[in-house]
Amino acid sequence: MAEGWHEFYLLVGTSAAALSGLMFVVISISPETIAERPKSGLRAFVTPTMVFFTTALAISAFMLVPHIAPAALALLLALTGVGGLAYLAWVRGHRYWREGKLDAEDWVFFIGLPFLSYVLLLAAAIAIWRGSAPGAATLAFVTLLLLVVGIHNAWDLVIWLSQQRRK
């Protein structure tokens, strides 16, 4: 299954790694602005972007492991999906939504799509374990979705930092 997706995961993994590195550059632009944010805000909105890039990188790495057994791959993917869901619960971005501090776009990109990604990652892991054909396509979709969500959120961070620097 992985052989047909080699170039895809090589490209996505490389992109995720590069974007993770760029996040360090973004944060270094205005570390004092980031440091002034409450810890819960950092945990809910800044750090998850790195987690989304890292998840896309990890999935890509798993898919590039030579001769990995489908059961082992499925286990790694399932653990990543469960870990992602647990992480989303831990950062408590949903609390900001319940308190009315998130607009619709932020809800979609910081809560909705990440939750969907990790649920679909679990579904892909189950499909791969069962040898079902949609597993590979679902996994590719999840990986791209996490990358796109991370890009959107990183862009939001850049815009927010530039607005804070003007104040």
Summary of the structure (lengths in Angstrom):
residues: 167
radius of gyration: 16.7
end to end distance: 52.3
largest distance: 55.1
contacts: 521
relative contact order: 0.16
helix: 89%
strand: 0%
